[in-house]
Each structure stands twice: as C-alpha cells, then as structure tokens.
Amino acid sequence: MTTLVAVLSFTAVLALVLILGYLVAKGASSLDWSFFVKNPVPAGQTGGGVANAIIGTVIIVGLAALIGLPIGIGTGLYLAEYGSGRFGWTVRFVADVMNGTPSIVVGIFAWTWLVRPMGHFSALAGSVALAVLMVPMIARTTEEMVRLVPHSLREAALALGYPRWRTSLRIIARTALAGILTGCLVGVARIAGETAPLLFTALGNLNFTTSIMQPMQTLSLQIFTYGTGPFEEWHRLAWAAALVLMGLVLVLALAARWALRSRHGAAR
Amino acid sequence: MAQPADARLQLEAVRLTALYGRRAVVKDVSILFPAHTVTAVIGPSGCGKSTFLRCLNRMHELSDGGWVTGSVLLDGADVYDAGVDPVQLRRRIGMVFQRPTPFPTMTIYDNVAAGLRVNGGRSRADMDLAVERALRQAALWDEVKDRLRKSALDLSGGQQQRLCIARALAPQPEVLLLDEPTASLDPAGTQRIEELCHELKRRYTIVIVTHNLQQAGRVSDYTAFFYVGDLVEVGRTEQLFTKPAKEQTEAYITGRFG
C-alpha cells in the first residue's frame, strides 16, 4: 500500500517536473531583456517581446482581484458568521455550483452581459469574468478559515462586551487572516492562468494598451495566439511566455506559503 | 454577612430558568450573591452550573436555542429588562472561561486593553495605567512587565489564564464570573488563581463554577450545589461541607456519586 501511494505521488510530481523542465528547455533561451520590455513586432519579423501581455496580465488580474476579493471575502465572512439559515444554505450551494462551472461558460456570460451591450471587447469585461470565477472560490476558503477559529475566542470577546460585528472583524477575521490571505493568493494565482473566459472578453491585442475599455493582451492569450499561429518565431515566444506565466504563478504560490508561515511564526 | 452590604456589587437570581428550545437545563433557581463574597457553584457534570453562570451575564441567550425566564438583579435592576443592552451589561460582569482564551493576534498589552478599547475614548497614559492596574490585580504584572509587546501566546497556560482574568478586570466590572478557571492548569497555576480569588473579592463579587470540591472549600464563602438543573442547597461553605441539610448534597460531597 505504501509503495503504491508512493509510486502514485511520484507520478504526480514527475508530470509537474516534466512540464516545468520542458518549459525551461524550450522557453528559457528566448528570455532576455527585450522579451520583457518590447512589444510584439509584426508577423514575419524576428525579435520583439511580450511587454504588452505582461502589463495586460497585471492590469486584468489586478482589476479582477480588486472586484472579486472584497465580494468573496465578505461573502465568506457572512457565510461563516451568519450563514446558518436558508439564505446561507442557498448562497453556499450557488458558490459550490459556480466553483464547478467551466470557465468558458463564465466567459460567455461576460460576453453576453458586458461585451455585447458595450459593443466592443474590453479588458474590463475580462476582469469581470475572472472576478466571477474568483468570488465563489474565495468565499468558500474564507468561510473555511473563519470556521477554524475556535468558538471559545468568540465567546471571550462577547463576554468582554464586544458587539457581534466587532467580534467578527476584530477577533475572528483577524485570527483567520493568514488563512484568508493564503486563499486569496491561491485564488489570484489560479485565475492568472485562465484563458477561456478572456477569449471573447479581453480578446487580446498585439499593441500595448493600458486602457481597460480597450481589448488587452494577457500572457495566457498570447500563448494561445502564438502557440496556434503559423510562425516558428511565434512558437518560440509562446514557450517563453508560458515560462513567464508559470513563474508568475509560482511566485504567488510561494507568497501564499510565506504569508501563512510568517503569520504562524508570529503567533507561536 | 461579614462585609458591609454594598448593593452596587450585589447579584441575585430570582426564579431563573434557562432553556434550550423547550428543554430546561436550569430550573427555577433563586440565589443571592452578596457583595464582596466568593460563591462556589458545584455539582456533577451536566447539572447546569455552567449554563447558570452564563445566564448571569446574558451569554446563554447567544447559544443556539438558548433563552431564559425569571430575572437576574444587578444593583437591584433586572438585567433582562427590555431596556438593558446585553453588550453593555457584559462590560459590567466580567467572565473567565475554562480554557485560557487570549486573543492570538494580539500582544499581552492589547489583550488587556481589548475590553477598554471597545469602550472607546481613552488617552494613551490612561490606558497604560489601566492595563498595569489590571495586570497587578491579576498578579501577573511582575512576570510580564518587560514583555508587554510580546504575543500573548508566549505565556504559559497559567499565565494565560491570569491574563484572561486581567482582561476581564480591566474594564472594572462589578462582578466576576469564573467558569472552572483552573480546569486546564497545573497545581501551581491553580494555587495562584485561588489566592487571587481571596484578593479580588475585596473589590468584586465573585461566582466560581468548579468541579473540584477542595477548591470550593478553599476559595468560597458560600457554596451552591446544583443537581440536574435544580439548586439543591446553598449555604455558607463550612456549613454545607460539614452539615449539609440535604441528603443529596451529603451524598455528593462525600463522593457517593458525581
């Protein structure tokens, strides 16, 4: 039995190592300064970079976090603190269903409700799609983390004359903060790599833009466009972009670990 | 009563019944806690003594399905009157629980100050004084005065419990409720808390729930014996332990059940 699970977990790790190794092998050689600071050049030419996609990823994901995190955390707090009734049950059920919704469906939703009425693709629509994906995830992890706080702490605060809302925020949420933060970082890392919901919202853009009302490029869209394109040069850039995106997610995951550990370190 | 009556600190339960849904766990209890005394509440597990304690500062009603009939008089006024804000009331009746419950994200100082901050509006110097006074009353000052900015979780279990007592005392309540405060402490920690009870009754009225009959004998002036939700007997501690009026009380204190 031990051997079996050891082999299985080795397989899981092996897949990850292979993907990472292949990415590095294919992409690392293309990573140079100009890759990060230059915009794409017209098809057929060599050189150029993905500066527009990197900035675009930061803007779209950042905006999605700005919209999604407060709603997700608030919902999670509500579910943990007041969500024992029928309404809470419904919210929890909807969140669970949404957690399982394919992301492309969320993209269609954003297209129907934002892109069509506005008449054009935009980074904003992409951010909203990503935020919609993020909210149920953040809500459920926040709820779990808040529920982990011992009941005795809540009682201690109430017995001290804390009003209920202040107990929730000052004592319960603060105690659960490390866990909530970790959940947020993991959530952001997950949506950072999403492609499907952006295909018909943010669309992609070969030029540099910071206007959220314009179509915008992201790393994931760039990989899609370049990877499926006809040019050898594009394939090379796609590999490099994939490596950068992977690195970005890795940094977020590490930050999540670090947040959890430093918090526990301070508390022990 | 040895001490002069100080009505402000006097607590009294009158025909108090505590229920979960339709199930009564404390039945029609009337009992007086004179000012500046320690009253021990004893009885076997599940006899309703903790629930009774939690009715005194209106914590019971926060439990699922918890509600109360009858009244609790503090300084002659019913704490269950419609006009009484339970949040305000709990600042007048401090409570310490079975297990130490320091707030893990706060420093030692902030833990003690927590109950003061919730009342708002105090200068820095005032706050420092109040925190020091509370820590001295809880006999913890000398051990923590050099590390007030350290996490409260760095303290030992016994110190944490005294920190919780300091936290409860800081807002200067009138009554102190202790719910088996030494249940998770070693003998040395237990002794400190018991000595503290003797000190603190000069300023406060204390009600202590305990499993430990020796402890009840050591710390209390009065003892109340609960059995399955009923108050069987209450009297001066030495009397209750030497000449109990009721058969059930005698059976319990001589260890025949419970």
Interface residues (C-beta under 8 A of the other chain):
Chain A: P150 S152 L153 E155 A156 A157 L158 A159 L160 G161 Y162 P163 R166 I171 R174 T175 L177 A266 A267 R268
Chain B: N57 M59 L62 V87 Q88 L89 R90 R91 G94 M95 F97 R99 T101 F103 P104 T105 A114 G115 V118 N119 S151 L153 C164 R167 A168 P171
